Amino acid sequence: MSGLTFVTLFVVVYGVLGRAGYGRALALGGATAAGSAIVVSGTAIPTFYAVALGVVVALVLRLLGSGRAPTRSREVLPPATLLLMLFLGWSVVVTLVAPMLFDGLETVTPGSTRLVAGVVTSSNLAQIVYLFLGVCVVVFLARSPSARPELVGLAAGACTVLSLWRYLHQLAGLPFPEGFFDNSPSFAYIQTAAGNIPRFRGILSEPSSLAGSSLVTIAYMLPRAGMLRGWRQFAALALAGAAFYLGIISTSATFVVAGLAAALLVGGAGLIGFLARRTSLSRVLSLVGCAAVVIGIWVLPTISSFVESTINDKVSSASYTERSSANGDSLNIFLDTWGFGVGLGSARASSFLPTLLSATGIIGSLLFVAAVATLIYRGAAVREYRPVLWALVTLLVVKIAAGPDLSDSTGVFWLSLGLLSRAALQNRQPGDVPAEAVGTPGAPPARPAVAHPTGSEAAPTPPRTALP
């Protein structure tokens, strides 16, 4: 046990007893992505998944309460959760069956272990549990009246604030509990480059992780700032600025490559929406855009040169060769298993797609993509949840660039899916079962839906919190 163990317990109690709901506890648990709540049989449990255990209890109690009710209303699963459940089930099947089908096959893992028929490793079990907890979080948030888009901002923003705190500690000697928020023994902490050159990682395990977290913060805070006023808007912009600075000083190619890809996606989506007359621009935003284009003409050569040099330096580095080799070996395993996969915990490439393919096979990958695409498409219809959508898209871009793990210890991935599922449930068609009636037999009829600024319908929700 450590000091972070007691902090995690306090967060759980706060989530249970606090008026803001348990979603707030989940977001706080994800703020310390490289932190361990407790170590069980040599496996460090990330704080987010330790807090997520409370979600399982809540879902079980909800099911038990539903079963004891005298009458049961028609229950519907939140959008895309059935696909996620099928993905979970298929992943478990692959993990258990693959060792028997491909006994002796060498896997792409840190230890380069081999599959052994009838043997399930601790890594297999851990990844299955993490995926199960993640799916439970999605179901819980989709049905939670207190779940709001601010949860993603809290998780990403708190990580940015803690990383900035550590930076000020190193720069100006500001008191900071070194090793408190990043105490997990499961990570190899990297804070130097070749030649022993110092690099900044914040409270994450390595600079590329800080770069990815910073991009997610920026992707959420900028569109969120457009929906706020006063000091809240200033706070969102300040967090985006702090994240941008931390991403720069991380000196990670991930920040440049993934940031550029995410920016192109945002710009392309905005242009398509504008040309299709689905998006309108204010006069101020139009002037800012024109000014940005004019300035861009002058600074574009400098930016292009910087991006090119960054990519060239990365491509010529030893780490790029190692990462490319791991991705190639993972794709070979995918082919060697005829697209079946080797199971969760038996595959870890350098980026997300090769890991997903080699771990869950073609069927698992299609189920995963279908679930995520469904929530992105349906959640985009609710304007209030657009910051969550862009945070999720940016996180996926970061994972494709340099994020090998399906389990997300930041919690942003599962929080985003849960919130987008709730947005799609709120944006239901007439005649659908209200979200508040799902799993609550005998409850009084829900109040009439209220109109959103976008014209969509949504069930009544609690007052906004003061979070950015």
C-alpha positions in Angstrom: 0.0 0.0 0.0 1.1 3.6 -0.6 -0.2 7.1 -0.1 -2.0 6.9 -3.4 -3.9 3.9 -2.1 -5.5 6.1 0.6 -6.2 8.8 -2.0 -7.9 6.3 -4.2 -10.1 5.1 -1.3 -11.0 8.7 -0.5 -12.0 9.3 -4.2 -14.2 6.2 -4.1 -15.9 7.4 -0.9 -16.3 10.8 -2.4 -17.9 9.3 -5.5 -20.4 7.2 -3.4 -21.4 10.0 -1.0 -20.9 13.1 -3.1 -23.8 14.8 -5.0 -21.8 15.0 -8.2 -22.1 11.2 -8.8 -19.6 8.4 -9.2 -18.5 9.6 -12.6 -16.5 12.3 -10.9 -14.6 9.7 -9.0 -13.9 7.8 -12.2 -12.5 11.0 -13.8 -10.3 11.7 -10.7 -9.0 8.1 -10.8 -7.9 8.6 -14.4 -5.9 11.7 -13.6 -3.0 9.6 -12.3 -2.5 7.4 -15.3 1.0 6.1 -14.1 -0.2 5.7 -10.6 -0.9 2.4 -8.8 -3.7 2.1 -6.2 -2.4 -1.3 -5.0 -0.2 -4.2 -6.2 -1.9 -7.6 -6.3 0.3 -10.7 -7.0 2.9 -8.6 -8.7 0.3 -6.8 -10.9 -0.1 -3.1 -10.2 -3.7 -1.9 -10.4 -4.0 1.5 -12.0 -6.0 4.0 -10.0 -8.7 4.4 -12.7 -9.5 0.6 -12.7 -9.4 0.5 -8.9 -12.1 3.2 -8.8 -14.0 1.4 -11.6 -14.5 -1.6 -9.3 -17.2 0.5 -7.6 -19.0 0.7 -11.0 -19.4 -3.1 -11.0 -20.9 -3.0 -7.5 -23.3 -0.3 -8.7 -24.4 -2.2 -11.8 -24.9 -5.4 -9.7 -27.1 -3.5 -7.2 -29.0 -2.0 -10.0 -29.7 -5.4 -11.6 -30.7 -6.8 -8.2 -33.1 -3.9 -7.6 -34.5 -4.4 -11.0 -35.1 -8.1 -10.4 -37.0 -7.5 -7.1 -39.4 -5.0 -8.7 -43.0 -6.2 -9.0 -43.2 -5.1 -12.7 -40.4 -4.8 -15.2 -40.4 -2.2 -18.0 -38.8 -3.0 -21.3 -35.1 -2.5 -21.0 -32.8 -1.4 -23.8 -29.1 -1.4 -23.8 -27.4 1.9 -24.3 -26.1 2.5 -27.9 -23.1 0.4 -28.9 -22.8 -1.3 -25.6 -24.0 -4.6 -27.1 -21.1 -4.4 -29.6 -18.7 -3.7 -26.8 -20.1 -6.7 -24.9 -19.6 -8.9 -27.9 -16.1 -7.6 -28.3 -15.4 -8.5 -24.6 -16.8 -11.9 -25.0 -14.9 -12.6 -28.2 -11.7 -11.3 -26.7 -12.1 -13.7 -23.8 -12.7 -16.6 -26.2 -9.6 -15.8 -28.2 -7.5 -15.5 -25.0 -8.5 -18.9 -23.8 -8.5 -20.8 -27.1 -5.5 -19.3 -28.8 -2.9 -21.1 -26.6 -4.5 -24.5 -27.6 -4.7 -23.7 -31.3 -1.2 -22.1 -31.5 0.8 -23.9 -28.8 4.4 -22.7 -28.8 3.9 -19.6 -30.9 6.2 -16.8 -29.8 4.3 -13.6 -29.0 5.2 -9.9 -29.2 5.4 -9.0 -25.6 8.1 -7.4 -23.4 9.2 -10.9 -22.3 8.8 -12.5 -25.8 6.8 -15.3 -24.1 5.3 -18.3 -26.0 1.8 -19.6 -25.9 1.3 -22.7 -23.8 -1.8 -24.8 -24.1 -4.0 -24.6 -21.1 -2.0 -21.8 -19.5 -3.5 -18.4 -18.8 -0.9 -15.8 -17.6 -1.4 -13.0 -15.1 -1.1 -10.6 -18.0 -4.0 -12.3 -19.8 -6.2 -12.1 -16.7 -5.3 -8.5 -16.0 -6.1 -7.4 -19.5 -9.4 -9.3 -19.5 -10.4 -7.6 -16.2 -9.4 -4.2 -17.4 -11.5 -4.6 -20.6 -14.4 -5.9 -18.5 -14.2 -2.9 -16.1 -14.0 -0.5 -19.1 -17.1 -1.9 -20.7 -18.9 -1.6 -17.3 -17.8 2.1 -17.1 -19.4 2.7 -20.5 -22.7 1.0 -19.5 -22.7 2.8 -16.1 -22.1 6.3 -17.6 -24.6 5.8 -20.4 -27.3 5.3 -17.8 -26.1 7.7 -15.2 -28.2 11.0 -14.9 -25.2 12.8 -13.4 -22.8 11.9 -16.2 -21.8 15.1 -18.0 -19.2 16.0 -20.7 -17.1 17.7 -18.0 -15.8 14.3 -16.8 -13.4 14.1 -19.7 -12.2 17.6 -19.0 -11.6 16.7 -15.3 -9.6 13.6 -16.1 -7.4 15.2 -18.8 -7.2 18.6 -17.1 -6.2 17.2 -13.7 -3.4 15.3 -15.3 -2.2 18.5 -17.1 -2.3 20.5 -13.8 -0.3 17.8 -11.9 2.3 17.6 -14.7 2.6 21.4 -14.8 3.0 21.3 -11.0 5.9 18.9 -11.4 7.5 21.1 -14.1 7.3 24.1 -11.8 8.9 21.9 -9.1 11.9 21.2 -11.4 12.1 24.7 -12.7 11.5 26.9 -9.6 11.7 24.5 -6.7 7.9 24.5 -6.0 7.2 21.8 -3.4 6.0 18.6 -5.1 5.5 15.0 -3.9 8.0 13.3 -6.2 7.0 9.7 -7.0 3.6 10.0 -5.4 1.4 10.3 -8.5 3.6 8.0 -10.6 4.3 5.1 -8.3 3.3 2.1 -10.5 6.0 -0.5 -10.8 4.5 -1.7 -14.1 6.0 1.2 -16.0 9.5 1.8 -17.2 9.9 5.6 -16.5 11.7 7.3 -19.3 12.9 10.9 -18.9 16.1 11.0 -21.0 16.9 10.7 -24.7 20.0 9.3 -26.4 23.2 10.8 -24.9 21.5 11.1 -21.5 19.7 14.3 -22.6 16.9 15.2 -20.1 13.3 15.0 -21.3 10.2 16.0 -19.4 7.4 13.4 -18.8 5.2 15.1 -16.3 3.5 12.6 -14.1 3.2 10.1 -17.0 5.6 7.2 -17.7 7.4 8.8 -20.6 7.4 12.0 -22.7 5.3 10.5 -25.5 2.6 9.7 -23.0 2.7 13.3 -21.8 2.5 14.5 -25.4 -0.6 12.3 -26.0 -2.3 13.5 -22.8 -1.6 17.1 -23.7 -3.2 16.7 -27.1 -6.3 15.2 -25.6 -6.5 18.1 -23.2 -6.2 20.6 -26.0 -8.7 18.7 -28.1 -11.3 18.9 -25.3 -10.6 22.3 -23.9 -10.6 24.4 -27.1 -14.2 23.4 -28.3 -15.3 23.4 -24.7 -14.1 27.0 -24.2 -16.5 28.1 -27.0 -19.4 26.8 -24.9 -18.4 28.6 -21.7 -18.4 32.2 -20.5 -16.4 34.2 -18.0 -13.8 32.6 -15.8 -14.7 29.1 -16.9 -13.8 30.0 -20.5 -10.6 31.5 -19.3 -9.8 28.4 -17.3 -10.4 26.1 -20.3 -8.2 28.2 -22.5 -5.5 28.4 -19.8 -5.5 24.6 -19.5 -5.2 24.3 -23.3 -2.3 26.7 -23.3 -0.6 24.8 -20.5 -1.1 21.5 -22.3 0.4 23.0 -25.5 3.5 24.1 -23.6 3.9 20.7 -21.9 3.6 19.0 -25.2 6.3 21.2 -26.7 8.8 20.6 -23.8 8.2 16.9 -24.0 10.2 17.0 -27.2 8.1 14.0 -28.4 7.5 13.4 -32.1 4.1 12.1 -31.1 3.0 15.6 -30.2 4.0 16.8 -33.7 2.8 13.9 -35.8 -0.4 13.1 -33.9 -1.2 16.8 -33.3 -0.9 17.5 -37.0 -3.1 14.6 -37.9 -5.7 15.6 -35.4 -5.7 19.2 -36.6 -6.2 18.1 -40.2 -9.2 15.9 -39.1 -10.7 18.8 -37.2 -10.1 21.2 -40.0 -11.5 18.8 -42.6 -14.6 18.1 -40.5 -15.2 21.8 -40.0 -14.8 22.6 -43.7 -17.2 19.8 -44.7 -19.8 21.0 -42.2 -19.4 24.6 -43.5 -19.7 23.6 -47.1 -22.7 21.4 -46.3 -24.3 24.4 -44.4 -24.4 22.4 -41.2 -21.9 24.7 -39.5 -22.1 28.5 -39.1 -19.3 30.9 -38.3 -19.6 34.1 -36.3 -18.1 37.3 -37.6 -15.4 37.2 -35.0 -14.4 33.6 -35.8 -14.5 34.4 -39.5 -12.1 37.3 -39.0 -9.8 35.1 -36.8 -9.8 32.4 -39.5 -8.9 34.9 -42.3 -6.1 36.3 -40.1 -4.9 32.8 -39.4 -4.7 32.0 -43.1 -2.8 35.2 -43.9 -0.3 34.5 -41.0 -0.1 30.9 -42.1 1.2 31.9 -45.5 4.3 33.4 -43.8 4.9 30.8 -41.1 4.0 27.7 -43.1 7.5 27.2 -44.5 8.9 27.3 -41.0 6.3 24.9 -39.6 6.8 22.5 -42.6 10.6 22.5 -42.0 10.1 21.8 -38.3 7.7 18.9 -38.9 9.9 17.5 -41.6 13.0 17.6 -39.4 11.1 16.1 -36.5 9.9 13.2 -38.6 13.3 12.6 -40.2 15.0 12.6 -36.8 12.4 10.1 -35.5 12.7 7.8 -38.6 16.4 7.7 -38.3 16.4 6.9 -34.6 16.9 3.4 -33.0 13.5 3.6 -31.2 11.7 4.0 -34.5 13.4 0.9 -35.8 12.4 -1.1 -32.7 8.9 0.2 -32.8 8.5 -0.6 -36.5 9.9 -4.1 -35.9 7.4 -4.7 -33.1 4.5 -3.6 -35.3 5.7 -5.8 -38.2 6.1 -8.8 -36.0 2.6 -8.2 -34.6 1.1 -8.1 -38.1 3.0 -11.4 -38.9 1.4 -13.0 -35.8 -2.0 -11.8 -37.1 -1.3 -13.6 -40.4 0.2 -16.7 -38.7 -3.0 -17.2 -36.7 -5.1 -16.8 -39.8 -6.7 -13.6 -38.4 -7.8 -15.3 -35.2 -5.4 -13.5 -32.8 -3.5 -14.6 -29.7 -5.5 -13.0 -27.0 -5.4 -10.1 -24.6 -2.2 -9.8 -22.7 -0.3 -11.9 -25.3 0.2 -9.1 -27.8 1.8 -5.7 -27.4 3.0 -3.9 -30.5 4.3 -0.4 -30.7 1.0 1.1 -31.8 -2.7 0.4 -31.3 -3.8 -1.2 -34.6 -1.2 -4.0 -34.8 -1.9 -4.7 -31.1 -5.7 -4.9 -31.7 -5.3 -7.1 -34.7 -2.8 -9.5 -33.2 -4.7 -9.7 -29.9 -8.3 -10.0 -30.9 -8.1 -10.9 -34.6 -10.2 -9.7 -37.5 -13.6 -10.4 -35.7 -12.6 -8.5 -32.6 -11.2 -5.6 -34.5 -14.4 -5.2 -36.6 -16.5 -5.3 -33.4 -14.3 -2.7 -31.7 -14.3 -0.4 -34.8 -18.1 -0.8 -35.2 -18.7 0.2 -31.6 -16.5 3.2 -31.6 -17.7 4.4 -35.0 -21.3 4.1 -33.9 -20.8 6.2 -30.9 -18.8 8.9 -32.8 -21.5 9.1 -35.4 -24.5 9.2 -33.1 -22.8 11.3 -30.4 -21.8 13.9 -32.9 -25.5 14.9 -33.2 -25.5 16.4 -29.7 -23.5 19.7 -29.7 -22.8 19.7 -26.0 -20.8 16.5 -26.4 -18.6 17.6 -29.3 -15.6 18.3 -27.0 -15.8 14.7 -25.8 -16.0 13.5 -29.4 -12.8 15.4 -30.3 -11.0 14.2 -27.2 -11.8 10.6 -28.2 -10.8 11.1 -31.8 -7.5 12.7 -30.8 -6.9 9.9 -28.3 -7.4 7.3 -31.1 -5.0 9.2 -33.3 -2.4 9.2 -30.5 -2.9 5.5 -30.0 -2.5 4.8 -33.7 0.7 6.8 -33.7 2.3 5.5 -30.4 -0.2 4.0 -28.0 0.0 0.2 -28.0 -2.4 -0.7 -25.1 -6.1 -1.5 -25.3 -6.4 -0.8 -21.6 -6.4 3.0 -21.1 -5.2 3.9 -17.6 -6.1 7.6 -18.2 -9.8 6.5 -18.3 -10.4 9.1 -21.1 -11.2 6.4 -23.6 -13.9 4.6 -21.5 -15.3 7.9 -20.2 -15.6 9.2 -23.7 -17.4 6.1 -25.0 -19.8 6.2 -22.0 -20.6 9.8 -22.4 -21.1 9.5 -26.1 -23.4 6.6 -25.5 -25.4 8.7 -23.1 -25.5 11.5 -25.7 -26.9 9.1 -28.3 -29.4 7.8 -25.8 -30.6 11.3 -25.0 -30.8 12.0 -28.7 -33.2 9.1 -29.1 -36.0 9.0 -31.5 -39.6 9.4 -30.4 -41.0 6.2 -29.0 -37.7 4.9 -27.6 -37.5 4.0 -23.9 -36.2 7.0 -21.8 -32.8 6.6 -20.4 -34.1 7.2 -16.9 -36.6 4.4 -17.2 -34.0 1.8 -18.2 -33.4 -0.5 -15.3 -35.8 1.4 -13.0 -39.1 -0.5 -13.0 -42.0 1.1 -11.3 -40.4 4.6 -11.7 -42.8 7.5 -12.4 -42.9 8.7 -16.0 -40.0 10.9 -17.0 -40.7 14.6 -17.5 -41.0 15.8 -21.1 -37.7 16.2 -22.9 -36.2 19.6 -23.3 -34.9 21.1 -26.5 -31.1 21.4 -27.0 -29.7 24.4 -28.8 -29.0 22.1 -31.7 -32.6 21.1 -32.0 -32.1 17.6 -30.6 -34.1 16.3 -27.7 -32.5 15.3 -24.4 -33.8 14.1 -21.1 -33.6 16.5 -18.1 -30.2 16.6 -16.5 -28.8 18.0 -13.3 -27.4 21.6 -13.2 -24.0 22.1 -14.8 -21.0 21.8 -12.6 -18.3 24.4 -12.3 -15.8 22.2 -14.1 -14.3 23.3 -17.4 
